[in-house]
Amino acid sequence: MSVELQMLGWSVCLGLLYLVVAASLSTQQRGLTWNAGNRDGEVKPLIGVAARADRAYRNFLETFPFFAAAVLAVVAQGSGKGHSAMGAELYFWARLVYLPVYIVGIPYLRTAVWAVSIAGVVMLLAAWL
């Protein structure tokens, strides 16, 4: 299995981790009754760590489809090279670092880590083109 596909698989696992962290922190603030209920009516806004975890999760959902499509395009075309593998690894490791950096609340580092993950996607696209 190529490095690109391995990183895609691990990134799916990472996305599930983002989901579990965000859902757990949301449930801590809103309560188990809200989480298990129909969630009708107005939702109490999240604050602090729970809000940051939710935003980090949503940010993951915004970038992951681009990453997945780029990996699949590279693999389907057979154009995987050293820099495509490095791009996939950059995306995964940056996204792994992104969650705790965002939850802790380190603004400029968070943006830099996000930029590294996007650079990884760009590297994959460069290999595909």
Secondary structure, DSSP 8 states (H G I E B T S, - for coil): --HHHHHHHHHHHHHHHHHHHHHHHHHHHH-HHHHHS---S------HHHHHHHHHHHHHHHHHHHHHHHHHHHHHHT---HHHHHHHHHHHHHHHHHHHHHHHT-HHHHHHHHHHHHHHHHHHHHHH-
